[in-house]
């Protein structure tokens, strides 16, 4: 399969990411007319002829998640109706937290999202650092998660002085990513043990048996939403007299006041990828998706 087999359709939430992909792949960008009505409804018209084409529908499911999900579903349905083979490229996959029923009666949200995509004609999904890889098994069509960690590591190596750095995982869930990141930047790492109350949501962190005094601590996580986990980790690190705390994440969800809360806890800098487009999204990880697509036969 050559790059000429693909056409890219940028969804409203991922225009820059889609353009970066198109530039790397040398493929066309489909012409799309889009507007929002005053009540929030979406209007789309796909101008380009996409019949028989493999269309990369690039739409991150960042907040407002439901709004961006509906946009993806509307576009996927029209593309499939016109005879396109639809790939959903979701750099950030909303609802991926709930990939199984933790408590009786919970909705498995990611399964519902997968069913909605399938019903609208999506044939393949590519995302970046899904919250839990087990969630990929909920999709009835091929679904893949690629890693942004090598790109975040390369950026950090080129921009930061890591001579006194310690890489920190705020919980066991991020330990594999942090281990990979630490190996790539050739620095020691540690894992914080996080205990979350599934009913109240309260999180407690236990520090690891590692010398932290005077170190520059880089907390690496897949996503930062409220910033609560980063704040708790930063508070523990400051108790151990680290020199500086820097946060690194793939997905800067960043709900209201999250950055301010982290700053008050002593986080001096935030480095993030562009799976969600924010002022902190300094690292372009679209190449991770492009490299995966090149492997498809």
Long-range contacts (C-beta under 8 A, 24 or more apart in sequence): 1-54, 1-296, 1-297, 3-27, 3-294, 5-53, 5-54, 6-53, 6-54, 6-55, 6-56, 6-293, 7-48, 7-50, 7-53, 7-54, 7-55, 7-56, 7-84, 8-55, 8-56, 8-58, 9-46, 9-50, 9-55, 9-56, 9-57, 9-58, 9-75, 9-79, 10-58, 11-57, 11-58, 11-59, 11-60, 11-68, 11-71, 11-72, 11-75, 12-59, 12-68, 12-71, 13-59, 13-60, 13-61, 13-62, 13-68, 13-71, 13-277, 14-58, 14-59, 14-60, 14-89, 14-91, 14-277, 16-274, 16-277, 17-58, 17-60, 17-91, 17-274, 17-275, 17-277, 17-286, 18-56, 18-58, 18-89, 20-274, 20-284, 20-286, 21-56, 21-58, 21-89, 21-286, 21-289, 21-290, 24-286, 24-287, 24-290, 25-290, 25-293, 30-55, 32-75, 40-67, 42-70, 42-71, 42-74, 44-71, 44-74, 44-75, 44-78, 46-75, 46-78, 46-79, 46-82, 50-79, 50-82, 50-83, 50-84, 51-82, 51-83, 51-84, 52-83, 52-84, 52-85, 53-84, 53-85, 54-84, 54-85, 54-87, 55-79, 55-84, 55-85, 55-86, 55-87, 56-87, 56-89, 56-293, 57-86, 57-87, 57-88, 57-89, 57-122, 58-89, 58-91, 59-88, 59-89, 59-90, 60-90, 60-91, 60-92, 60-275, 60-276, 60-277, 61-90, 61-92, 61-93, 61-94, 61-95, 62-92, 62-94, 62-251, 62-253, 62-275, 62-276, 63-94, 63-253, 63-255, 65-94, 65-95, 68-94, 69-94, 69-95, 69-113, 69-116, 72-117, 73-116, 73-117, 73-120, 76-117, 76-120, 76-121, 76-122, 77-120, 77-121, 79-121, 80-120, 80-121, 80-122, 81-121, 85-123, 86-120, 86-121, 86-122, 86-123, 86-124, 87-122, 87-123, 87-124, 87-125, 87-126, 87-293, 88-117, 88-122, 88-124, 88-125, 88-126, 89-125, 89-126, 89-127, 89-289, 90-125, 90-126, 90-127, 91-127, 91-128, 91-274, 91-275, 91-276, 91-285, 91-286, 91-289, 92-127, 92-128, 92-223, 92-251, 92-253, 92-275, 92-276, 93-125, 93-127, 93-130, 93-131, 93-135, 96-127, 96-130, 96-131, 96-132, 96-135, 97-131, 99-131, 99-132, 99-134, 99-135, 99-138, 100-134, 102-198, 103-198, 103-199, 108-138, 110-135, 110-138, 111-138, 114-138, 114-139, 114-140, 114-143, 115-140, 117-141, 126-289, 126-292, 126-293, 128-250, 128-251, 128-273, 128-275, 128-285, 128-288, 128-289, 129-177, 129-222, 129-250, 129-251, 129-275, 131-222, 131-223, 132-173, 144-292, 146-288, 146-289, 146-291, 146-292, 147-177, 147-180, 147-288, 148-250, 148-273, 148-275, 148-283, 148-285, 148-288, 149-177, 149-180, 149-181, 149-184, 149-220, 149-250, 150-180, 150-184, 150-288, 151-273, 151-283, 151-284, 151-285, 151-287, 151-288, 152-181, 152-220, 152-248, 152-250, 152-271, 152-273, 152-283, 152-285, 153-180, 153-181, 153-184, 153-185, 154-184, 155-271, 155-282, 155-283, 156-185, 156-218, 156-248, 156-271, 157-184, 157-185, 159-271, 160-218, 160-246, 161-216, 162-186, 162-187, 162-216, 164-214, 164-215, 164-216, 164-243, 165-215, 165-216, 165-217, 165-218, 166-190, 166-210, 166-212, 166-215, 166-216, 166-217, 166-218, 166-242, 167-218, 167-220, 168-192, 168-217, 168-218, 168-219, 168-220, 168-233, 168-237, 169-219, 169-220, 169-221, 170-194, 170-205, 170-219, 170-221, 170-229, 170-230, 170-232, 170-233, 171-205, 171-229, 173-222, 174-220, 174-221, 174-222, 177-220, 177-221, 177-222, 178-220, 181-220, 181-248, 192-233, 192-236, 194-229, 194-232, 203-228, 203-229, 203-232, 204-232, 205-229, 205-232, 205-233, 205-236, 207-236, 207-239, 207-240, 212-237, 212-240, 212-241, 212-242, 213-240, 213-241, 213-242, 214-241, 214-242, 214-243, 215-242, 215-243, 216-242, 216-243, 216-244, 216-245, 216-246, 217-242, 217-244, 217-245, 217-246, 218-246, 218-247, 218-248, 219-245, 219-246, 219-247, 219-248, 219-267, 220-248, 220-249, 221-247, 221-248, 221-249, 221-250, 222-249, 222-250, 222-251, 223-249, 223-250, 223-251, 223-252, 223-253, 224-249, 224-251, 224-252, 224-253, 224-254, 224-258, 224-262, 224-270, 224-272, 225-253, 225-254, 225-255, 225-258, 226-255, 226-258, 226-261, 227-254, 227-255, 227-258, 227-259, 227-261, 227-262, 228-261, 230-262, 230-265, 230-267, 231-261, 231-262, 231-264, 231-265, 231-267, 234-262, 234-265, 234-266, 234-267, 235-265, 235-266, 237-266, 238-265, 238-266, 244-268, 246-270, 246-271, 247-271, 248-272, 249-273, 250-275, 250-285, 251-275, 251-276, 252-276, 252-278, 252-280, 252-281, 254-278, 254-280
